[in-house]
Amino acid sequence: MQDKSFAPSRQTAMDARFDVQKIAFGPIVFQCVRYAWKRGMLQELADAGETGRPIDELAATGRWTRYALTVVLETCLSAGVIDLHNDHYVLNKAGYILLTDSISQINMDFMHDVCYQGLFDLDRSLDEQAPHGLAAIGPWETLYQGLAHFPEPARSSWLRFDHHYSDTSFPEVLPEVFSSRPRRLMDIGANTGKFCLAALEFDPHVELHLVDLPGQLAVIDTTLEERGLRSRATLHPVDMLDPAQPFPADMDVIWMSQFLSCFSEAVIASILERATKALRSGGRLIIMDTFWDRQKYDIAAYCLINTSPYFTAIASGNSKVYRADDYIRLCREAGLTVTAQRDGIGYCHSLLEFTRCEV
């Protein structure tokens, strides 16, 4: 991997010091900007156009106190979300993006509803490699055991975050998945069944095998029944953390999407070993995931890198967003040979394809 930096090539000491203060006050800025968005302050400024609105006019609407307006809007000003011209607050480009960009809104909701409180325990989670922050949401050992029972709004925000990134990529990769005309396709880490439904609709003859925890499969079971597709799918409850639990065998294609990042390297190695044994001769293992080192734009790499602490404090305690080379190395150790790599899928996905090494 080439050297990487997110800082400007030339940065003064004062600029660097300012960047550090942005980090120090980051939690306060996040909450104030979110309040301005959720409570309609930013929308009010958007409606006012280029002239903006003064504090007194905003307070006169009765929607917010003058005190709340001054505290929140001044923080938004410092964050670069709004500007101040002749005592009129004016929405700028960053504020407009927050009001209109779905990815930005999904990320904000995910951070607030799923991560914010639990990240207070990040230090303990890192030290002990256990998701201590998950206790802020529910009493489970890992997020995946409790996902089917998540309270709102955490559940909805988690699902939007998870699906928004993967759903846009499925249509692009399905022709590649079915290029070998597989009859037995296994989805390991089936989640809520989004890929399963897309695959069943893409090929009316394919036989789907879904592997996941019982709680997740129960949700998928209901969805398949409602869609009239239950007869074409077989559900296999498996505890991924137990290396003694095998995967169903004789698969033409094994698919994993945004799945392996949920686990430590040791568990990933175990999953890949079992997946390799489950492939028939000539079968393919296809991994679609978000690798921070394969991103064209720094904004994508930044978001992915900073998703890893969520895995630490909330999800599992010992997983992260990996580099592509990490997966390739672990697949080779499991007896797989990389046959294809493709980046730039959807928002930020890459596709890695492997076949089993034949002795």
Buried (B, 14 or more C-beta within 10 A) or exposed (E): EEEEEEEEEEEEEEEEEEEEEEEEBEEEBBBBBBBBBBBBBBBBBBEBEEEBBBBEEBBEEEEBEEEBBBEBBBBBBBBBBBBBEEEBBBBBEBBBEBBEEEBBBBBBBBBBBBBBBBBBBBEEBBEEEBBBBBEBBBEBEBBBBBBBEBEEEBBBBBBBBBBBBBEBBBEBBBEBBBEEEBEBBBBBBBBBBBBBBBBBEBBEEBBBBBBBBEBBBBBBBEBBEEEEBBEBBBBBBBEBBEBEBEBBEEBBBBBBBBBBBBBBBEBBBBBBBBBBEBBBEEBBBBBBBBBBBBBEEEEBBEBBBEBBBBBBBBBBBBBBBBBBEBBBEBBBEBBBEBEEEBBEBBBBBBBBBBBBEEE
